[in-house]
Amino acid sequence: MFDDPEIEALLDDTTGVTKFVADMMGPLPSFHQQTVEEARGGIPGLPEPEVLDNGITRSIPGPAGDIALRVFVPENPVGLYFHLHGGGWVIGSALAADVKLNAVANGANVVVVSVDYRLAPEHPYPAPNDDCEAAALWVLKNAESEWGVSGDMVIGGESAGGHLAAATALRLRDNHDAIDRVKGLNLVYGVFDLSMTPSQVLGTDLLLVPTETMRWFYSHYLQADEDRQDAAVSPLYADLAGMPPALFSVGTADPLVDDTLFMSRRWELAGNECAVNVYPEAIHGFTVLPGAAGQLANRRGTEFIASCFA
């Protein structure tokens, strides 16, 4: 299954990281055992995300009030990375990834714009999607005057951010005939089927986002009567014709592994270019954890973003 020697060589290191996280998380309640407020408080024992001085926070008009953007601008950028953070549409913020996004900005020589979209349950579907669409349109229109680059962009994100990245690209294609402005998609352990793939249903004992936690996130993001196989809700069911090249990254110990495997296969069968990197024993969120697998995935993601503007 792992015909990539660089990935296969990480197995022992990744297994050690997984054990470390399992030991740390063992006595802690899962997200679905907490209130929304408790879940937003973060994981006890982990340090607060570092906020960098060179990050710029600014506001733009949105469909229901201002939307905050977190921006990193390197010297002489050649493109733009439009980033959507993870957190199950319920937790997380654009401020939580400064170190990683600054590294992408410098490593790929691109402006990075991360969107603080509205969160559920206060703002359920389609509010987060609407904010991402509005922010993408603003960037397309204003990138030249703001940062000296065209609005052409790579869109990417992790987990729920991967879902929103795919959904935003589909909206740009279907609602604005602007998919030619999207040069690539960096989809990191994304959620593409909210009706639940087999690995989601069977992932009852997996770390960080087991089955019941996934259901908890869905219960906040979606209305009870929402059709979860509607293409607007679950990008796996969309017509994927004419989409840009994509890099898919996921670990085998992630309940979302099927989402990546199914979506990447449909992406390819629709005639689009894609690369799929599957990391043995890597858990959900591995790209923000210590360990060689996360370092490699982040490096490959940055290289992919850069290649889209080469």
C-alpha positions in Angstrom: 0.0 0.0 0.0 2.8 2.4 0.8 4.9 2.6 -2.3 6.5 5.9 -1.2 9.8 5.0 0.6 10.0 8.5 2.2 6.5 7.9 3.9 7.1 4.2 4.7 10.3 5.1 6.5 8.3 7.2 9.0 6.3 4.3 10.5 8.3 3.8 13.7 8.4 7.5 14.5 4.7 7.9 13.7 3.8 5.0 16.0 5.7 6.6 18.8 3.9 9.9 18.3 0.5 8.1 18.3 1.4 6.4 21.6 2.4 9.8 23.1 -0.9 11.4 22.1 -2.9 8.3 23.4 -1.2 8.5 26.8 -1.8 12.3 27.0 -5.5 12.1 25.9 -6.3 9.0 28.0 -7.7 10.7 31.1 -9.3 13.6 29.2 -12.9 13.8 28.0 -13.6 13.7 24.3 -15.1 16.7 22.6 -18.5 15.0 22.5 -18.4 14.7 26.3 -17.9 18.5 26.7 -20.0 21.6 26.2 -19.2 23.8 23.2 -17.6 26.3 25.6 -15.4 23.6 27.2 -14.3 22.3 23.8 -13.3 25.8 22.7 -11.1 26.0 25.8 -8.5 23.8 24.2 -6.9 20.5 25.3 -5.6 20.7 28.8 -1.8 20.5 29.0 -1.2 21.9 25.6 0.4 25.4 25.3 -1.6 28.2 23.8 -0.9 28.7 20.1 1.9 31.3 19.4 0.7 34.5 17.9 3.3 36.1 15.7 4.0 39.8 15.5 4.3 39.8 11.7 0.8 38.4 11.3 -1.8 41.0 10.2 -5.4 40.8 11.3 -7.9 42.8 9.3 -11.6 42.9 8.6 -13.6 42.7 5.4 -17.3 42.9 4.7 -19.2 39.6 5.0 -22.8 38.5 4.4 -23.7 38.9 8.1 -21.1 41.4 9.3 -17.3 41.8 9.2 -15.1 38.7 8.6 -11.6 38.7 10.1 -8.7 37.6 8.0 -5.2 36.6 9.3 -2.6 37.6 6.7 1.1 36.8 6.2 3.0 38.6 3.5 6.5 37.6 2.5 8.9 39.7 0.4 8.0 39.7 -3.3 5.2 37.1 -3.2 4.4 35.2 -6.4 0.9 33.9 -5.4 -1.7 33.5 -2.7 -2.7 30.7 -0.4 -6.3 30.9 0.9 -6.5 28.9 4.1 -9.5 27.6 6.1 -8.8 26.3 9.6 -10.2 23.1 11.1 -12.1 22.5 14.2 -15.3 20.7 13.2 -17.0 24.0 12.3 -17.4 24.5 16.0 -13.9 25.3 17.5 -10.7 26.8 16.2 -9.7 30.1 14.8 -7.4 31.7 12.1 -5.2 32.9 15.0 -4.4 29.3 16.0 -2.0 28.5 13.1 0.3 31.5 12.9 3.6 29.5 13.0 2.5 27.0 10.4 1.0 29.7 8.1 4.0 31.9 8.4 6.2 28.9 7.4 3.9 28.4 4.3 4.2 32.1 3.4 8.0 32.0 3.5 8.4 28.5 2.2 6.2 28.9 -0.9 6.7 32.7 -1.2 3.0 33.3 -1.2 0.6 35.7 0.6 -1.3 33.5 3.1 -4.9 34.6 4.0 -6.7 32.6 6.7 -10.4 33.2 7.3 -12.1 33.5 10.6 -15.4 32.3 9.4 -18.4 32.1 11.7 -18.7 29.0 13.9 -21.6 26.6 14.7 -23.8 26.1 16.7 -24.4 29.8 16.9 -24.0 30.0 13.1 -24.8 26.6 11.5 -24.6 25.6 7.9 -24.5 27.5 5.5 -23.0 30.4 7.5 -19.4 29.2 7.6 -19.6 28.3 3.9 -21.1 31.7 3.0 -18.2 33.5 4.9 -15.6 31.5 3.0 -17.2 32.2 -0.3 -17.4 35.9 0.4 -13.8 36.1 1.6 -12.6 34.3 -1.5 -14.5 36.7 -3.7 -13.0 39.6 -1.8 -9.5 38.2 -2.3 -10.1 37.7 -6.0 -11.0 41.3 -6.3 -8.6 43.0 -4.0 -5.4 40.9 -3.9 -3.6 43.1 -6.5 -4.2 46.4 -4.7 -3.6 44.9 -1.2 -0.5 42.7 -1.7 0.6 43.2 -5.3 -0.4 39.7 -6.4 -3.2 38.5 -8.7 -6.2 37.0 -6.9 -5.3 33.6 -8.3 -5.1 31.2 -5.4 -4.5 27.8 -4.0 -7.2 26.9 -1.5 -6.5 24.6 1.4 -7.4 23.5 4.9 -7.4 20.8 7.4 -10.3 18.6 8.6 -13.4 20.8 8.5 -11.1 23.4 6.8 -10.5 20.8 4.0 -14.3 20.4 3.7 -14.7 24.2 3.4 -11.9 24.5 0.9 -13.5 22.0 -1.4 -16.9 23.6 -0.9 -15.5 27.0 -1.6 -13.9 25.9 -4.8 -17.1 24.3 -6.0 -19.0 27.6 -5.2 -16.4 29.6 -7.2 -17.0 27.3 -10.1 -20.8 27.0 -9.9 -21.8 30.4 -8.7 -19.1 32.7 -10.2 -17.5 30.9 -13.1 -14.2 31.5 -11.4 -12.6 28.1 -11.0 -9.9 29.1 -13.4 -8.6 31.4 -10.7 -8.1 28.4 -8.3 -4.7 27.0 -9.2 -4.8 24.1 -6.7 -6.4 22.6 -3.6 -4.4 21.4 -0.6 -6.8 19.1 1.2 -5.5 17.8 4.5 -7.5 15.0 6.2 -10.7 16.7 4.9 -14.3 15.8 5.7 -16.0 15.2 2.4 -19.0 13.0 3.3 -21.1 14.2 6.2 -23.4 11.2 5.9 -20.3 9.3 7.2 -18.0 7.1 5.3 -17.3 3.5 6.6 -14.1 4.6 8.3 -16.0 7.3 10.2 -18.7 4.9 11.3 -16.1 2.3 12.3 -13.7 4.7 14.0 -15.2 4.4 17.5 -11.9 4.1 19.3 -9.7 6.3 17.2 -7.9 9.3 18.7 -9.2 12.9 18.8 -12.3 12.5 16.5 -13.8 9.1 17.1 -17.3 8.3 15.7 -19.3 10.0 18.5 -17.2 13.2 18.2 -17.8 13.4 14.5 -21.5 13.0 15.2 -21.2 15.8 17.8 -19.7 18.2 15.4 -22.3 17.4 12.7 -25.1 17.9 15.2 -23.9 21.5 15.7 -23.0 22.3 12.2 -26.1 20.9 10.4 -29.8 21.2 11.0 -31.5 17.9 11.9 -33.3 17.6 8.6 -30.4 18.6 6.4 -29.8 16.2 3.5 -26.2 15.1 4.3 -25.7 13.7 0.8 -26.6 17.0 -0.9 -23.5 18.0 -2.9 -23.6 21.5 -1.2 -23.2 19.8 2.2 -20.9 16.9 1.3 -18.5 17.6 -1.6 -18.0 13.9 -2.2 -21.4 13.9 -4.0 -20.6 16.9 -6.2 -19.9 16.9 -9.9 -16.1 17.3 -9.8 -15.5 18.0 -13.5 -13.1 20.8 -14.3 -11.6 21.1 -10.9 -7.9 22.1 -10.4 -5.0 19.9 -9.3 -5.3 18.7 -5.7 -3.0 17.2 -3.1 -4.7 14.9 -0.6 -3.0 14.0 2.7 -4.3 11.7 5.5 -3.2 9.1 7.9 -4.4 5.5 8.2 -5.4 5.9 11.8 -7.7 8.8 11.0 -11.5 8.2 10.8 -11.5 10.4 7.8 -9.2 8.2 5.8 -12.1 6.9 3.6 -13.1 10.5 2.9 -9.7 11.2 1.3 -9.5 7.8 -0.5 -13.1 8.2 -1.9 -12.8 11.9 -2.8 -9.4 11.6 -4.4 -10.6 8.6 -6.6 -13.6 10.6 -7.7 -11.4 13.6 -8.4 -9.2 11.6 -10.7 -12.1 9.8 -12.4 -13.6 13.3 -13.2 -10.4 14.0 -15.2 -8.6 16.1 -12.7 -5.0 15.8 -11.5 -4.3 14.7 -8.0 -1.7 13.3 -5.7 -2.6 11.2 -2.6 -0.2 10.9 0.4 -1.3 8.3 2.9 0.8 8.2 6.1 0.9 4.8 8.0 -0.5 5.0 11.6 -0.8 8.8 11.5 -3.8 10.1 13.4 -6.2 12.9 12.8 -4.4 16.2 13.3 -0.9 14.7 12.8 0.3 17.8 10.8 0.1 19.9 13.9 1.7 17.3 16.2 5.4 16.7 16.7 6.9 13.9 14.5 8.4 13.3 11.1 5.1 12.5 9.4 3.7 15.9 10.1 6.9 17.6 9.1 7.0 15.7 5.8 3.3 16.3 5.1 3.7 20.0 5.8 6.8 20.2 3.6 5.0 18.5 0.7 2.0 20.8 1.1 4.2 23.8 0.9 6.0 22.4 -2.1 2.7 21.7 -3.8 1.4 25.3 -3.2 4.7 26.7 -4.6 4.4 24.4 -7.7 0.9 25.8 -8.5 2.5 29.2 -9.2 5.7 27.9 -10.9 
